């Protein structure tokens, strides 16, 4: 059927990092890509960054906390400079990253800013998702698809290095390391230390150095610090054993490394100094931003070169995360689905995966599995919205789908009786027929049954109101969002 | 060449091979005896097992992972490998098997057991047999007066939607998909409060046969499931042609089609659910084909 609807989705990306805060507005084109005689298939066909803000220093107040009021004012002024009103934003992400994510009020900022920026904007602070978003924004994900290669993207900012591993365009693994260019602040004019962050103290201890604010520091000392941080990154990528320092600085589980990395890409503010390394650097150049970012980039480039690490150039460096946040977080569901717009959008719905292997063949077993997975989730808490994720692409006949529909409804009975909608997220392309089969049992229920999406245990999903004439819904799948360990 | 000379040459070569131990003396007469007893070409035994189509035949690939991704991206015959300048025997066998399946799909008939199982009564266009059907396409669009009476007698006149199942060019696809697509469509229509007439089967039919059926049954929308001309990827692919109140004045632009319904394409049950939505739009807007597509734009 020739539904060639074309929809423009306006997306915002806001990255509040340790050193810098950035803002972008992008336009995503959602289009039917199937030929006329086929069932429509919608996909994001174009991503255009319409507005890039300047790179602002993240406002920090006298107590070394993120200054929420200043951030709020900054974002408000960026919206007006972009000529965009927050009400017209359909989707996007506010990402609080690096050291900033640890600062006490990070979550309240993310909630506040997300609420201001639009209905369907993701707010997050967490190493895993940030690693994936940065790798999508830097071009690592696209490179891995284009070259059928496994690409590691290291996004190095002021406070953290986020490593995302991509294979054939898909995120495979990630980790977050507490090393960055602004963990040590040095005054350019005097060459004296301004402040030493907590993780930097661990690094200094490891190389038997003691630095205090006010102390003069030599280029040689700064070089040693940067070389040690570079080495930690290399250890985390699987070169040799993880040192005690690396273990301490890892904010997530280490990479699984059950794959070979073909290429390494570096993005983030430090990346500019990796790809255009100076052969030598005066201390005034090294500390030109009041930190050690440029020197860290140069030392990392030298180490990677010496170890013959195969490098690839990113398409974005310092803006990788914000561009990823603005253009790469949202996906669209399959185009034959059943979704009651009246109950949408949903935010932060936990996903329960009742069947890790194949689906049971009978209604009772399905109902039991579903009920069990809900119980596991809301063990002692009162029931709330929950999505049932069904993975696997096995072929299901109409009769099997009927059995599945009845089993799901039976298992979801407590959820339905509590007045919550039925939310099913499927991998197989059976969303519409399953939704209709459930409707046939009970026409009064609110059902959101979306397909061609892969979810895993522990994921949270956001589902937006349908677009393109009710055929698809925008979806954001967030894997283990707030998992970052606090040092 | 003289027969005797030829025989001498063969014997001397065989003698030489025996002498060098390349040929086993007891195996000398084997080819003939094997053929006679049928132990190498045994038509009664298990059929040949074909190599799976997702097999990657490239030897020593530089990047096997990349090939796996490409292999998954299409059902086409890529990455088959080769034997010298030619395809491998396994590739050839697969090709021949698929070709045979395509031919079977065209020439076989939809079985009576299948029709009984799905509660479809059977009528035929004015076509006499398969040969005439294939050679005179226009006859596959017509029903005799007697057939029309039979349809009126056995079917339901005056419902909103009439579903017909037509063999078209692949009886195989009808038997492969109807069990899943039809109940999904009927369920989707009925939950939207749309009335559905008793479906039936038309043998030797073409798409245009709906123009005869719709005025006869006085339905608003006709949904015709018809077997697609089989290709070498699948013989199971089926289309659904739909039109709003078609008759002898209907042109092709007034038909809506959803093609490629099969397990490897649009899954039949999901296609049925989607068709129910399309039919609803036709009824609401009282149009089909290009005009409906324009409205949906």
Contacts between the chains, C-beta under 8 A, distances in Angstrom:
chain1	res1	chain2	res2	distance
A	1	B	256	5.9
A	1	B	258	6.3
A	1	B	278	5.5
A	1	B	292	7.5
A	1	B	293	6.6
A	1	B	296	7.1
A	2	B	290	7.4
A	2	B	293	3.2
A	2	B	296	6.9
A	2	B	297	7.7
A	3	B	293	7.0
A	3	B	296	4.3
A	3	B	297	7.3
A	4	B	293	7.6
A	4	B	297	6.0
A	5	B	296	7.1
A	5	B	297	6.7
A	36	B	293	7.3
A	37	B	239	7.7
A	37	B	257	4.9
A	37	B	258	6.7
A	37	B	259	4.4
A	37	B	260	7.5
A	38	B	258	7.1
A	38	B	259	6.4
A	38	B	260	5.6
A	38	B	265	7.9
A	38	B	266	6.9
A	39	B	258	6.0
A	39	B	266	4.7
A	39	B	270	7.7
A	39	B	271	6.5
A	39	B	274	5.4
A	148	B	63	5.9
A	148	B	65	6.2
A	148	B	66	3.2
A	148	B	69	5.8
A	148	B	70	8.0
A	167	B	65	7.8
A	168	B	65	7.6
A	168	B	69	5.2
A	336	B	270	5.5
A	336	B	273	6.6
A	336	B	274	4.7
A	395	B	263	5.7
A	395	B	267	7.0
A	396	B	267	7.8
A	396	B	269	6.9
A	397	B	179	6.9
A	397	B	180	5.3
A	397	B	269	6.8
A	398	B	179	6.9
A	398	B	180	4.3
A	398	B	181	7.8
A	398	B	183	4.9
A	398	B	184	5.2
A	398	B	268	7.7
A	398	B	269	4.6
A	398	B	272	7.3
A	401	B	184	7.8
A	401	B	269	5.5
A	428	B	267	7.6
A	429	B	266	7.5
A	429	B	267	5.6
A	429	B	270	5.3
A	430	B	267	6.4
A	430	B	269	6.2
A	430	B	270	5.2
A	431	B	270	7.4
A	432	B	270	5.8
A	432	B	273	3.9
A	432	B	274	5.9
A	432	B	277	7.6
A	433	B	184	4.9
A	433	B	188	7.7
A	433	B	269	4.5
A	433	B	270	5.0
A	433	B	272	6.5
A	433	B	273	3.7
A	435	B	273	7.7
A	436	B	184	7.5
A	436	B	187	6.0
A	436	B	188	5.0
A	436	B	191	6.1
A	436	B	273	5.0
A	436	B	276	7.0
A	437	B	187	6.7
A	439	B	191	5.5
A	440	B	187	5.4
A	440	B	190	7.7
A	440	B	191	5.1
A	443	B	191	6.7
A	469	B	296	6.7
